[in-house]
């Protein structure tokens, strides 16, 4: 196992330079729910695949669809010159794992290998027999996948192309629901390659407004021109668990300058999503969600990890605000002079987008790699356990192994004798003298 990682907080710009501000606002001007492909992308992810469970065939097909969707954005199918490459510095690849569903990584190469990552997860989960029951996963996390697809499309379709100083990567992970397995593989490899990752920002469950709006704890980024702009538009939830303060300040800066909604502090209580894998390997990570997780999880109508997490429960206007945020985040950091301290000097050779050491902190909430984190982090689901027990009873009733297998027959006889003896003891104790 690699040694613990030395402290290495990310360096964020204290403000947005005028040139970057003008570029970002130019890109954001045409963005509306109508100009984005959120509806078609989320609809396809939630209806074309019964489940996106990481061990399922349909889960693999969903990842392949995301790969092809990004590839189609990179290659311009019809333009004035009859087709060609939109941005020669953009690419997309599959990241294969030991299970059937791959992760997908899109890249926009900049002047340095120092990399800014925006991420989401492709897989979905139905807690009750995940291989068999539907798991549309509209909010968790088709909303994040669709938002990142739109952010990627806006950034690489800029005319003229943006000259990035740093590299941008867009990660779409497999196997988040089972315990961040996909992102663990990705950042484990990056760690072994001495990759220099400035920051990782995860977009997870960004489309649902909690039934009860949280007003008392709203953190205002700046005084809006019209206070009513907030009504019904939700909030950008900043998950504070294990989040660097400089990271948090820059999130608030970007949200305040380029979105029409406020931020709100929220807590998950454990590592929560794929950004934890980045933190494990010494890369600064953050998580954005819609509103306060505490409010959503407290509601009786929380539909996470069920067949009812569907498109009709999402607010596309809210997801559009996250797209605006993501474009500003990616462009702002992509063109900034980012210095990353305490990463050079060592076996890997510091500088040039490579840090000089290998490390492994373990997960920030104390769990380590091979543990099935989802099961450990959340209470067991009673209905799910009940269905598994019922299925086992039915299978045993059909197979009747005690009639065929000698050792099972012997065990069955021993159990029956033990039950009879116990029952006999109870009867004798209850008989009057």
N, C-alpha and C positions, 0 to 999 in steps of 0.2 A: 504494500500500500504506500502511496506517495505521502510525503510529509504534509503538515498543515500549510495552508497558503498564508503568506505574509499580508498584512493590511494593504489594500490597494484601492482606495476609494476613487471613483471616476471623477474626472475634471470636466465640469460643464461650463459653458460660456455664461458670464454674469448677466448678459443681455443679448438681444438680437441685433446684430449689425444692420445698418440701413440697407445695404445691398441685399442681404439675406431676407430682410423683412419685405422688400419690394418683390423679390422672386417668389417668396412663399405666398404673398397676397395675390400675385398674378395667377398662381396655380390654383388657389382656393376660390377665386371669383366665380367660376362656372359650376361649382359643386353644389348640387341639390339632390334629393332622393330620386328625382326624375332623370338626372343626367348620369347616375351611377347604375351599375348592374347588380345592385344588392338583391333586388327581388328575384331575378332569374337565377342568380348564383345560389341563394339560400333555398329557393324552391327546388332546384336540382339536387342539392345536397340532402334535403330532407325527404324528398319523394322518390328519387330514382334509386335510392339505396335503403333497403329495409332497416339495416343497422350499419353503422360504421365501426362496429366492434373490431378491435385490432387483430383478432384471430379468425375473422370471418372473410369469406370470399368477397362479399360486398364491401367490407372495409378496405380491402386491397383495391377494389375497383374505384372506390371514392378517392383514394390517393392518386391513382392513375389519372382520374378525371381532373383533379387539381393540377397535376403536372402538365397535362395537355392544355388546360385552360391558361396557365401561365406561359406555356410555350407559344400558344396562339397570340398572346399579347405581344411577346417579343418579336415574332415574325408578323410583319404587316401584310395581310392577305390581299388588300386592294388599296392602292394609292395612285397618285398621278403618274408614277413611273412603272406601274404594273406590278408592284410587290417588292419585297426586299426586307432588310433588317431595320427595325425601328431604332435600336440602340445596340451597337456592336459590342458594348461593354456589359450587356445583360445576358444572363444564362440561367438555366434551371436544370436541376438534377434530382434523381431519386437517391435517397439514403436508405439502403436496405438494412434490415435487422434480422434476427433469428426467427421472427414470426412473419406472417404473410404480408402484413400491411407495412409499406415503407413510409418514411417521412419524406417531405419534399422541401428542397432548399433552392430559392431563387436568389440570384446575386447581381448586384450592380457594382462593377469594379471601379474604384476611385484611384486617386494618385498614390495612396498608401494602403498597406494591408491592415492597418488599424480598422476594426470592423464594428459597425453599429448594427444590432440585430433587433428586428421587430418580429414577433412570433405569435402563433396561435396553435390549436391542436385540431387535427382532422377527426380523430376517433370519437365515437359516442358510446353510450352504455345504457342498457336497461338493467337495473339491479336484479330483476326477476328473470333468471335464465337468459343471460345476455346473448347467447348464440341463437336463440329461438324467437324472442319477443322483439317487436319493433323498437327502435331507438332513433327517432328523427333528429334529436339533438339540435334543435333550431337555435336556441340561445347558447347551449353548451355543446359544441362551440362553432356551429355553422356561422353564427354572427361574426365571430372573430376571423374565421377563414375568409368570408366574403369581404369583410372590411379590408383585410390585408391585400386581397386580390385587387380591390379598387385602388388602394394606396400605391401598390406596385405599378398599376396601369397608368395612373396620373403622373407618377414620377418619371417613368421611362418614356412616356409619350410627349414629354416637354419639347417644345420646338422654339429655339434651338435646344439641343440636349444639354443637360446640366453637367458642368465640369466639377465632379465631386473630388474633394481632397481625401476623403476616407471612403472605405468600401461599405456598402449597405447589403445586408442579407435579410431575406424574408423566410422565416422558418415555419413549416406546417408539420407539426409533430404527430407521430403515431403513438398509441399506447400511453396517453396522458392519464386516462381514467384508472388504469390499473396500477399506477404509481410512478408516473413520469419516466417510464422505461425508454421511450423513444428519445426524449431530450437528454436523458442520461447517456445514452449511446453517443449522441452527437457531441456533447460537451466533453465526454471522456476522450473521444478522438481529438477534439480541438486541443485539449490539455496535452495529449501526447505529441501533437504537432507543434506545440509551443505557440498556438495561435494567440494573438493579442486582441481580445474582445473588449471594446470600450464599455458597452452596456447591452443588456438584453431586456426588452420591454414586452411583456406578454399581454395579449388582448384576449380575455376569457369571459364569456357570459356578458356581453356588452349591449344586449338588445332589449332587456326587460326592465321596465320601470316598476319598482316595488309598489304594491297597492296602497300602502300608506307612505306618503312622501316624508322624508326626514328633513325638517326645516330648521330645527334648533341647532343642529351641528354642522350646517352648511358652512364651508370655508369659502368666502368670496375672494376671487382672484383680483378683481378690480371693480370699480363702480361701473355698472353697465349703464348705457344711455337710457335704457328702459327696463325698469325692474321687472316688468311683467313678462320679459323675454324668457324668464325661468319657468313660467307656469306650464306645467304639463310636459316639459322637455327633458326631465330627468337630470341626472348628475353623473359626472365622471368619478367613479369610486377609486381612490388611491389606497391600495392595500398596504398598510403600514408595517406589517410583520416583516422584520429583517431588512427594511428599506433604509438606504443611506439618506441622510438629510439633504445633501447636495442634489441627489437624484430627485428627491421629492420637490425641492424648490424649483428645479427646472421643469418638472411636470406641470407645476402650478403656473409657471411663467408661460409655457406654450399654451396651456388651456385658457389662460386669461387673455392672451393676445389673439388667439386664432379660432376660438370656439364661442358659441353663444350660450354655453351652459357653465355652471359652477362645478367646482370639485368638492368632494366630501371625503373625509378620512374614514376608513373602515378597517376591520380586522377579520382575518380568517381563523386565527387560532392555531394554525400549523402551517407547513410550507405551501400547501394550497394548489400550486400549479407549476408549469414547466420552468418558470424562472428560477425555481429552487435548485434545479439541476445546474444552472449556470453558477449560482451562488456556491454550490458544493465544490466546484472546481475553480473558485477564486475569481469568477467573473461577476461584476455587479448586476443584479437583477431586480426588476420591478414588475408589478402586476396591476393592470387596470381592469375594472369591471363596471357594471352599471349600478350606480347607487351604492347603498350600504348592504353588504352581505348579511349583516345581522338582521336587517329588516326582511330580506328575502327568505332566509332560512327559517325565520320565525313564523312565516305565514303557513296556514293550513293548506293553501293551494299551491305550494311550491311543487313544481312539476319536474325538477331536475332528475335526470336518470330514469325517466318514465316515458311511455308512449305518447304522453300529452305535451311534451316540449316541442310545440309545432310553430309553424310560421305565423299563424294568426295571433300569437301571443307577443310578437315582437313589435317594436316601434322603429320603423325605418328612419325617421327623423333623428332619433337618438343615435343610431348606428352611423348616420351621416356625420354627426358631430365628431364621433370617434375617427372617422375617415379624415376629416379636416385636421384633427389633432395629429394623426399618424403622418400625414403628408408634411405638416409643419415640423414634426419631430425628426423625421428622416432627412428632410432637406436641411433643416437647421444644423443638425449634427454632421451631416454629410459634407457640408461646405465649411465647417468650422475648423479652427486650429485646435485640435484636441491633444492635450498632453496627458499621458498616462504614467503616473509616478510609480516607482518601486516595482517595475516589471522587467528591467534589464539585468544583464550580468549573470551568467550561469551557463549550465550545460547546453541550453538550447540556443544561446546567442541572442542577447537583447537587441532591440531596435529593429527597424524595417518591418514592423507589424508582427514581430515575434517576441514573446517574453522569454525570459531566461531560466525558467524553472518549471518543474512538474509539481503539482500539489493536489490534495484532496482533503477538504474540510469535513466531509460527510454532510448529510443534509442539515440545514440550519435548525430544524426542530429536533434533531437528535437521532432520527431514523437513518439507517444506512442502506446502501444500494440494493441488496437482494430482497429486502423486506417488501411484502405486498402492502405498499403504503396506504392504498385506499382503504383496505380492510382495517388497518391499524389505526387510521386517523378518524374514521367515522364509526359510530355505533352500528352493530349488526342490524340489518333490516329484518324485522319479524316476519313479514309476508314472504320475503325472499327465502328465508330459512324454512318456513312452512312449506313452500312449494317444492324445495329440494327434498325435504323429508317425505312429502307425498309422492314425489316421483320415485324415490328410492323404494318406498313401500310397494308401489304399483309394479316396479321392475322385479322386485323380489317375489311378489305374488304371481307374476307371469313365469318367471324362471324356475321358482321353487327349488333352489339349489340343495335344500336339505334332503330332497328325495333322490339326488343323483351323486353328490360328492360325499365320499365316506367321512372325511374329517368334519365336514359341515353337519352331517347326520349325527356324528358322535357328539359334537358340541351342542346340537339341538337337544339330544337326549339328556345331556348333563344339565342344560338350562331347565328342561321340564322337570327333572328330578329335584333340582334346587327349589323351583317354585312350589312343587308339591310339599316338600319338607317344610318350607317356610309357612305355607298355608296351614299345614297340619299343626305346627307349633302354635300359630295364632288361635286355631280352633280350640286346642286343648287349654290354652290359657283362659279362654272366655267361658269354658264349661264350668258350671257351678260345682262346688265340692259336694 
